[in-house]
């Protein structure tokens, strides 16, 4: 159960991180 919980937490964190990065690129397309 612990490993499964960790996998879910990591997956959610990765999804949020990627989503925030994409949002930043959309909001600030000129930033690199």
C-alpha positions in Angstrom: 0.0 0.0 0.0 2.8 2.4 0.8 4.5 1.9 -2.6 1.2 2.4 -4.3 0.5 5.6 -2.3 3.9 6.9 -3.2 3.4 6.2 -6.9 0.1 8.1 -6.8 1.6 11.0 -5.0 4.5 11.2 -7.4 2.2 10.9 -10.3 0.0 13.8 -9.0 3.1 15.9 -8.3 4.5 15.3 -11.8 1.1 16.1 -13.3 0.8 19.4 -11.3 4.4 20.3 -12.1 4.0 19.7 -15.9 0.6 21.5 -15.9 2.1 24.6 -14.1 5.1 24.6 -16.5 2.7 24.5 -19.5 0.6 27.2 -18.0 3.6 29.4 -17.5 4.7 28.9 -21.1 1.2 29.8 -22.3 1.1 32.9 -20.1 4.7 33.9 -20.9 5.6 32.5 -24.3 8.5 34.8 -24.6 10.2 33.6 -21.4 12.9 31.0 -21.8 
